[in-house]
Amino acid sequence: MKDDPRLLTEGEAEKVEMASLFLPALGRMAVCGGTHGNELSGVYLVQEMERQRKEKGDGVWPIPVTTVLSNPRAVEECRRYIDTDMNRCFSTATLSSPMTDSSPYEVQHAQELNNLLGLKGSADAIDMICDLHNTTSNMGLTLIHYSTSDWVTMHICKYLQTKITKVPVRVLVMDVPISDAYSLESVSKHGFSIEVGPQPHGVVRADIYLIMKEAVDMTIDWIHKFNSGTVFEGGDMEAFKFIKSIDYPRDPETRTLTAAIHPQLQDRDFCLLKRGDPLFLSFSGETVTYEEEGSLHPFFINECAYYEKGIAFHLAKKLTLTIPTVQVKKD
Amino acid sequence: MKDDPRLLTEGEAEKVEMASLFLPALGRMAVCGGTHGNELSGVYLVQEMERQRKEKGDGVWPIPVTTVLSNPRAVEECRRYIDTDMNRCFSTATLSSPMTDSSPYEVQHAQELNNLLGLKGSADAIDMICDLHNTTSNMGLTLIHYSTSDWVTMHICKYLQTKITKVPVRVLVMDVPISDAYSLESVSKHGFSIEVGPQPHGVVRADIYLIMKEAVDMTIDWIHKFNSGTVFEGGDMEAFKFIKSIDYPRDPETRTLTAAIHPQLQDRDFCLLKRGDPLFLSFSGETVTYEEEGSLHPFFINECAYYEKGIAFHLAKKLTLTIPTVQVKKD
């Protein structure tokens, strides 16, 4: 990475010209917390950023930043949601569904956020959303987004992988069409959700808060450098692609869990799962093992909010992505 | 500890006779889970015990055991409580308060549990309640009860301290009059609550479940041995006594937290806190230190359910208790 492409020699400049993608400067960014009201690192980080702006003015950050407490009623009650999971309400279909008095609070509020930050899929949509989440899973810092070909987002992920060394930084790609993508960051042109864990919901841990803060600071840093003309070199980067979900063993009649995540799998998010590895330990002491052929990587292992969704963990495949060199398009 | 006092030599028997307290055999024991509906180890352990009884009959345990899912509506909704914290509803005053249609669900249900397991303070009260709890604090296995002179309970605590080696086992004494004691186990003649952590509320971890199961198994084991005539020798044991609670730093107007537990204090429950030690790290980066004179031991550090109670952690004093040798009184 070179800080000022205007200082390149002629030969170097040609090389950059050849390989570089010239992309528009990024305008405004939104930092959203409390999309799930009991994921507290994001709630307190957004409140702290709002306090800083009040104290020091808009110039506190080198780029324009909007801060949003996404689900204020759920934050107030320290619950994930009031009527329905808001981070499933941002598909194009749900955002354009007709509203009635009996529409779930979160669907109504998702449409308001789309008016504020979107409209999703339009030229008016905000350039970047960072949506802040916590998980009870031992996922370190995980950056989740929807496309392997959004080079701005991929470059920011790569930048965070390079800059943040205290915890593992993984990139997770869902790879679904953006219109079907149902989470808040799909409203913006670029963007990702930031998952940091392990942290119990309803609790804020300083170590987890500081990792989240560093991720937001480094994202702002990247955008500022990019807009200022820094060339970000391409190359290979590691990412994970969502494959499928696995549920807990359950009683066939009552649907209650009959087993917990096995102690040998607990806290080992993104390990390589091989045939015969233990998955679950039943409450009466029997081990359930992984019996599939392909080796995959489990993540969101024992996430609190996924019990009701029928998910004990997700499985992902590891990918190596090649991304191009990017720099800002000059006017 | 000798398994059969009838096998002692004459001289030994005299020594035991001199020092021993002869106490009545213990009858029925209750194992209660789900007093807080989102503390899942106890919920799943009670359900597993009920499954075992169904499969193998009452003889599955060597003593009579009643299993209770204490707050079924809160368990159903995976919430701590519906209207009010049920584990604050078992004082003599609350148990005898008149019921109306608008009485909180938990107060009504506490009175039903008192009818089932009490009456509190009466000769009919059940001999022993183990009430199962989880905490987001790193408290290992902590046994909480109300009196330093309930020798049966103290002996069981000492037995668990000896037998369970995978995690630290601490004994915490609240030392309040039993009529004021507001938690479920105060209904029984003896008893304690079992706290195991760290575990996020709404999550079950196999490692935490197994520790709780071992504590219940060892309690049943002690009662069976005691009833069978085993002499349990007295001596010194370590315990902690509750002194006071400390709240988070909060915004004076909004009452919202302005700081989290400091990373150097987080997860260090029962450490020795000295003047100048860090307590909190504010969201803007300032450290708040411990400025009191006396050295005390913090516990329930960053417990999720205590945010709303205004408690960042409790402080305790370490005690050495001397307990007498006990054995069962023969009919």
Interface residues (C-beta under 8 A of the other chain):
Chain A: Y44 L45 Q47 E48 R51 Q52 C78 T136 P198 P200 H201 G202 V203 V204 R205 A206 D207 Y209 L210 T256 L257 A260 I261 H262 P263 Q266 L281 F283 S284 N302 C304 A305 Y307 E308
Chain B: Y44 L45 Q47 E48 R51 Q52 C78 T136 P198 P200 H201 G202 V203 V204 R205 A206 D207 Y209 L210 T256 L257 A260 I261 H262 P263 Q266 L281 F283 S284 N302 C304 A305 Y307 E308
